[in-house]
Amino acid sequence: MDEHYSFEEINLYNPAYVGVVLYQAIREYQAKRGSGFHCGLIYIAAPMSLSPRYSRILPTTVATPIAGWASEHEGELIGFANVVSAYADIVNSAIVFLLEHEAVLLDDEGRYFLSDTTLPQKPKYVIKDVRFKESFLAAGLLGRWFAEASTVESVYAQLGIRP
């Protein structure tokens, strides 16, 4: 990460911060669907929850179909595939952090499961910071929303991303 990001960017997207946000997406997905969060969805959840550009336009309910939402917001989603690629190193570092701290497990099918459920549903350190809270809540919504999708491939296709 040091090669591609400034010191400020590394601090902003430190693995613990991004890991907590992704942990929430995994938790909500797992609670809704009863199965693990596909490893490919992690790369979409990060920029959509961390970037105000995308988190501010997320639907208010998981009943909104991804295809309809993407069509309605196609102007805001221009270049989203490039953003997903740009976040890859950040996501990888956060996942390594979660795996090393045994907060999540990765199964043979590429799905993340919570192994440590001790993180509170609404941690005080998240709720006290407005930006952190917005990202955390957006990640939870994304976890539930992606749980409603038929396949990972359909999510990628509807958002204009090539896996």
ABEGO torsion letter per residue (X at the ends): XAAABBAAAAAAABAAAAAAAAAAAAAAAAAAAGBBBBAAAAAAAAAAAABAAAAAABBABAABBAAAAAAAAAAAABGAAAAAAAAAAAAAAAAAAAAAAGABBBBAAGBBBBABAABBABBAAAAABAAAAAAAAAAAAAAAAAAABABAAAAAAAAGBBX
